[in-house]
Amino acid sequence: SIIGVKFQERYEAMLRQNQIAMERERLRMIDQKLQAMRAMNVLSHKVLGRKLEGNQTLSAEDLETIKRKSTTVFHEVDLDNSGEIDIDELGAAMKKLGQDIPRDVLEVMLNFIDEDGSGTVDQEEFMDFVVKC
């Protein structure tokens, strides 16, 4: 019947629209992660000042330098001296580095760095992040 055909056509159109919406959301999330990765690269470069080449490994001296630099940067970013970096402090730090990062991307960054799921980054988590980068 004509009603059945029209219903089927409308149903298939709704399915296509739903698939398109899901794909857009997936691509938006990928874009957020890419923006977060670029921003984290900027942040880690601020701490390290250089990148390791190829298969170069960190020496004890390198680790000590990273610890010292990451502690200094951590205290610069921890504006309220709480011992933890929250999303607002991370955003302020990124702005200071010339990166105007949307809040949803900052959340992706924070979730990546925040190993214990507390919603903030402590000094040890920050140093671990820098070493990993």
N, C-alpha and C positions, 0 to 999 in steps of 0.2 A: 504494500500500500504506500501511498505517497507520504503519509505521516511517518511510517517506519523508515522510509528512505531519508526524509528530512531529519528525523531524529538521529539516524546513523551519521549523517553528514555533520550535524552539529556536535555530536559526541566526539567524532574524530578531530574536528577543529579544536574542541576544548582540550583534547589530549595533546595535540600539537602545541597549543599555547602553554600548557603546563610543562611540557618538555623544554620549550624555549625558556620559560621562566627559571626552571631548575638549572639549565645550562648557563644562563646569565648569572645566577647566584654562584655557581661553581667557579666561573671565570672571575667574578668579583672577589671571591675568597683567594684565588690564586694571585690576583693582582695585589691584594693586601699583603700576602706573604712575600711577594717579590719586593714590594716597597719596604717592608719590614727588614728584609735581608739587606737591601741597599743601605738603609739607615743604620743597621747594626754594623755594617762594614765601615761606615763613616765613624761611628762611635769607637769601634775597636782600633781603627787607624789613629784616632785621637790619643788613645792610650799607648799603643805600641809605637807609633811613629813610622813603622816600616812593616813590610810583610816578609815572612820567611820564604826563601826561594826553594822551589821544587821539593826535594826530600830532606831538607834541612830540619834538624830537630832542635828542641830547646835545651840549652845547657842549664846547669844550676844557676849560673850567673844571669842568664836570660830570664829564668823564672823569678829570681830575686828582683830584677829590674822591672818585670811585669807586675810583680806584687807591689812594689813601691809606687809605680806609676798608676796602677789601678786603684790603689788606696787614695792617692792624691785626687784622681778624677772622681772617685766615688764620693769623697767629701765635698768636692765642688758641686756635684749633682744633688747630693742630699741636703737640700736647702734648709730644711727644718731641723737638721741634726738629730733625726730620730734613729739613725742607724739603718734605715731602710729607704729605698727609692720607690716612690709611688708613681702612678701614671702621670700625674701633673708635673712632678719633678723631671721625669723622663722627657716629657714634651718640652719643658722649658730648656732642658739641656740640648735637645735636638735643635730647637730654634736658635740657641746660642751658637750651634755649629752650622747654622745656615740651612737647616732642614725643617721645613714647615710640614710636619707629619700629621695627617688626620688621626683623630682619637681612635678610630677602629683599627688603624694600622699600629698605633702605639700599644693597643691591647694585644695584638699579635706579638709584637716585640717583647712586651712584658711577660706574656705567657711562655715565650721561648726561653727567656733568661731566668724566670722564676721557677727554680727546680722543685721547691716544696709546695707549690700551689697556694701560697699565702696571699697572693695578689700584690706583693711587693718584692723588691730585690734587696737582699742583704749583701754585705761586703763580700762574703765568701762566694755567693752566687755570681756576683759581678766579676770577681776575679776568675772564676771558672769559665764564665762566658768569654772573657778576654783571652784566656789561654786557648780555648777552643777555636777562636777566630784566627 
